[in-house]
Structure formats: structure tokens, C-alpha cells
Amino acid sequence: MSIINLSAYRFVGLDDLPTLRERVLERCLALQLKGTILLAPEGINLFLAGPREPIDTFMDWLREDTRFAGLEPKESISDEVPFGRMRVRVKKEIITMRMPAIRPEGARAPSVAPVTLQRWLAQGHDDDGRELVLLDTRNEYETDVGLFNDAVDYRIASFTEFPDAIAADRARFEGKTVVSYCTGGIRCEKAALHMQDVGIEHVYQLEGGILKYFEETDGAHWRGDCFVFDERGAVDKSLAPSHPSPQPSPQRGEGESLA
């Protein structure tokens, strides 16, 4: 039986976290799903695995709550469930940046579709003729597994280091179009908002992240595989498990997964 590995996130204000946690956990356990769901005042970040029917049943149930109706999950297939148990956790942020002024639940940063980014990369500039800079917002152990050709990689150990890295490197982005990217969209969305907040113009996030890029394109301009936060280790451009051996993060399984 094929296992559906599903990931999704949504920045949306949540104020009933303890009650919501219990409801979500109860539903996941009843459907025998495994994975991790993070809840915070700024939204939800989920990564689940299970057969098709219970996965779809859970998502249908979750979208009955209007706050989650806009969830757009990404999927990949594996032969086995890559999680050992089911966890639902309440946190201060669904992706930790420690920049309280950045509130993505209020407004999204501009995004660029994967097919558009691929075209920009092929032509060497955006549609307005500006030079393109790809900015990897992930941690160093993730970028060691794979990244876009010529991407800026700050070799950070934690996303909380990203604002300082940007502050020290602002001149690089003057007059250029910047596309921030991450595994599935959550980090690069916060990153793009932060860059806008400090006055960097022409900033986009890659819609759906690397995984959506693999899903909607042939993966051109990418080298290596994509690290994921579960027992698969990484996936290749076809979204199949590739099992590299990167150094694990202290927060492995809690940071982003495919979201």
C-alpha cells in the first residue's frame, strides 16, 4: 500500500490552541495517522503520513474549520510511513524566527510560481530585466544535501540567525530581484516579509517551496536532493526518497518537514 506524505501550513490567527490541539490529536489518532502538527498563535504547520483514505478524511475534517479552508497541501509517496508516532504540539511560532514584528498571518509576501521561476532562471533575469538572486533560507545541514545553482547560502545553524545575515549583506540585493526559497514555503514566506520590512525591494517567495518546484517542473537549475524532516532523509527531483546521510538538526522533525 502506498503511503501519502502530506505537508501543509497556513499563517492564520489562532486563539484556542489547547482545545484545538486536543481535537486535532484525537482525530489523527482515530484515523491512525502519524506525523507532527505544530500549532501557534500565528497558524498551523502539519506533516502527516498514512494511506490515502484516512489522509483525505482528515483534511476534509480540518477544512471544515474556515481558518484552514485555504490549506494547500503538498504530497509525495513512499512505501513506508516515515514517522514513528503522532504528535500535536503548541509552540510560540510554527517556524521560529523571534521577530515579533513579522506577522505573516496578516499579509503574505509576493510569490513567484515554480514555472515562472524556472523561466527566469533559464533567461537569466526576471520579466523586467532585473538580475535574479536566489536566497536559500534553510539551515546548513539542509543546503548540504542540495540547493539551487548559484544560490546565496548563509550557512546558518538556525533560522533565528537569518535576520542578522541579511543585515550584514543588504548591499548584495540592491537593484535586483530576490527570490527566497525553502523546503515547502513556510520559512521563505517569513524571510521575504522580513526583507521587505527592512527596505529591500523586489522580494518574492517561491510559492510552495522546493517541493512544489519539483512537483511542477523537471527540477532544472537544482543540484542534489532536498532534505526533509522525517525518516526518508531527503527526496529527489521526482519526490522519491533518496536517503542521504546529513547531520541531523537538534530540532529534527519539528522545524519544517515538507511544509
C-alpha positions in Angstrom: 0.0 0.0 0.0 1.4 3.4 -1.0 1.8 5.9 1.8 0.8 9.5 1.3 3.2 12.0 2.8 1.3 15.3 3.2 2.6 18.6 4.3 0.9 22.0 4.6 1.0 25.2 6.5 -1.1 28.3 6.9 -0.5 31.5 8.7 -3.7 32.4 10.4 -4.6 33.7 13.8 -5.4 31.0 16.3 -6.5 31.7 19.9 -7.9 28.3 21.0 -4.7 26.4 21.0 -5.2 23.9 23.9 -8.7 22.9 22.8 -7.6 22.8 19.1 -4.7 20.6 20.0 -6.9 18.0 21.7 -9.4 17.9 18.9 -6.7 17.5 16.2 -4.8 14.9 18.1 -7.9 12.9 18.8 -8.9 12.9 15.1 -5.4 11.9 13.9 -5.2 9.0 16.4 -8.7 7.8 15.4 -7.5 7.7 11.8 -4.2 6.1 12.7 -2.1 8.8 11.1 1.5 9.6 12.1 3.5 12.7 11.9 3.8 16.1 13.6 1.4 19.1 13.7 2.6 22.4 15.1 0.0 25.0 16.3 0.8 28.5 17.3 -0.9 31.9 17.6 0.3 32.6 14.0 -1.0 29.4 12.4 -0.6 25.7 11.7 2.2 23.6 10.2 1.5 19.9 9.6 3.2 16.9 8.2 1.3 13.6 8.1 1.6 10.2 6.7 -0.9 7.4 6.1 -3.0 5.7 3.4 -5.0 7.8 1.0 -8.4 7.4 2.6 -7.6 8.5 6.2 -5.4 11.3 4.9 -8.2 12.7 2.8 -10.7 12.2 5.6 -8.5 14.2 8.0 -8.0 17.1 5.6 -11.7 17.2 4.8 -12.4 17.4 8.5 -9.8 20.1 9.1 -11.0 22.3 6.3 -14.5 22.4 7.9 -12.8 25.0 10.2 -12.9 28.1 8.0 -9.5 29.1 9.3 -8.0 26.1 7.5 -10.1 26.1 4.4 -7.3 27.5 2.3 -4.7 24.9 3.2 -2.9 23.7 0.0 -1.0 20.5 0.8 1.9 19.1 -1.0 2.1 15.3 -1.4 4.8 12.7 -2.1 4.7 8.9 -2.0 6.7 6.3 0.0 6.4 2.6 0.7 6.5 3.1 4.4 5.4 5.6 7.0 8.4 7.8 7.8 7.2 8.8 11.3 7.3 6.8 14.4 4.3 8.4 16.2 1.7 11.1 16.1 2.4 14.4 17.9 0.5 17.7 18.0 2.4 20.4 19.7 1.6 24.0 20.8 4.5 26.4 20.2 5.1 30.2 20.2 5.8 30.1 16.4 5.2 27.5 13.8 8.6 28.4 12.4 10.9 30.1 14.9 12.3 33.5 13.8 11.9 35.5 17.0 10.9 38.7 15.1 7.5 39.5 16.6 7.1 42.4 14.2 6.8 40.0 11.4 3.2 38.8 11.3 2.6 36.7 8.2 -1.0 35.9 9.3 -1.8 39.5 8.5 -0.5 39.7 4.9 1.5 37.4 2.6 4.7 38.4 0.8 4.6 38.4 -3.0 5.2 35.0 -4.5 6.5 33.6 -7.8 5.2 30.3 -9.2 7.7 27.5 -9.8 7.2 27.5 -13.6 7.8 31.3 -13.7 11.0 30.9 -11.6 12.3 28.2 -13.9 11.8 30.5 -16.8 13.5 33.4 -15.1 16.5 31.1 -14.3 16.6 30.0 -17.9 16.6 33.5 -19.3 18.9 34.9 -16.6 16.7 37.7 -15.3 13.1 38.4 -14.3 10.4 39.7 -16.7 11.5 43.3 -16.0 15.1 42.5 -16.9 16.4 42.7 -13.4 19.2 40.3 -12.3 17.9 37.4 -10.2 19.3 36.4 -6.8 18.1 33.1 -5.2 18.3 33.1 -1.5 18.3 29.8 0.5 16.7 30.4 3.9 17.4 26.9 5.2 19.9 25.6 7.7 23.4 24.5 6.6 22.7 20.8 7.1 19.8 21.1 4.6 21.7 23.0 2.0 24.5 20.4 2.2 22.0 17.9 0.6 21.0 20.2 -2.3 20.3 23.7 -3.4 19.6 25.9 -6.5 22.6 26.6 -8.7 24.4 29.8 -7.6 22.0 30.4 -4.7 23.1 32.6 -1.7 23.6 30.2 1.2 24.4 31.9 4.5 25.3 28.5 6.2 23.1 29.4 9.2 22.6 26.9 12.0 19.2 28.1 12.8 16.5 30.3 11.2 16.9 32.8 14.1 20.3 33.7 12.5 18.7 34.8 9.3 17.9 38.5 10.2 21.5 39.2 11.2 22.8 37.5 8.0 20.5 39.8 5.9 21.6 42.9 7.8 25.3 42.1 7.0 24.6 41.5 3.3 22.0 44.0 2.2 24.1 45.6 -0.5 24.1 42.4 -2.5 20.4 42.8 -3.2 20.3 46.4 -4.4 18.5 46.8 -7.8 18.0 43.0 -8.1 15.0 40.7 -7.8 15.4 38.4 -4.8 13.6 35.0 -4.6 13.7 33.4 -1.1 13.1 29.7 -1.0 12.9 26.8 1.5 11.6 23.3 1.6 7.9 24.0 1.4 7.2 27.7 1.8 7.0 28.5 5.5 10.5 29.8 6.1 10.8 31.7 2.8 7.5 33.4 3.5 8.7 34.8 6.8 12.1 35.6 5.2 10.5 37.6 2.3 8.4 39.6 4.8 11.4 40.4 6.9 13.4 41.6 3.9 10.5 43.8 2.8 10.3 45.1 6.4 14.0 46.2 6.3 13.5 48.0 3.0 14.7 45.5 0.4 12.7 45.9 -2.8 11.6 43.3 -5.4 11.4 40.4 -3.0 9.4 37.2 -3.7 9.0 33.9 -2.1 9.0 30.7 -4.1 5.4 29.5 -3.9 5.2 26.1 -2.3 9.0 25.9 -1.9 11.4 23.4 -3.3 8.9 20.5 -3.1 6.4 22.4 -5.3 9.2 23.3 -7.7 9.9 19.6 -8.0 6.2 18.8 -8.5 5.6 21.4 -11.2 8.8 21.4 -13.1 11.6 19.0 -14.2 13.8 20.3 -11.4 16.2 22.1 -13.8 18.7 24.5 -12.1 18.6 22.4 -8.9 21.6 20.2 -7.8 21.4 17.4 -5.4 18.3 16.3 -3.4 16.0 18.0 -0.9 16.3 17.4 2.8 13.1 16.5 4.6 12.4 16.3 8.4 11.4 12.6 8.6 12.9 9.2 8.3 13.2 9.4 4.5 16.1 11.8 5.0 15.6 13.5 1.6 13.7 13.3 -1.7 15.0 13.6 -5.2 13.6 15.7 -8.1 10.8 13.1 -8.6 9.8 13.3 -4.9 11.0 9.8 -4.3 13.0 9.0 -1.1 16.8 9.3 -1.7 18.1 8.5 1.8 21.2 10.7 2.2 23.1 10.9 5.4 23.1 14.6 6.5 23.9 15.7 10.0 20.5 15.9 11.9 19.3 19.1 13.4 18.6 19.2 17.2 15.0 20.1 16.2 14.7 17.4 13.6 11.1 16.6 12.9 9.9 19.9 14.4 11.2 22.6 12.1 9.6 22.4 8.6 9.5 18.9 7.1 7.8 19.4 3.7 6.0 22.5 4.8 
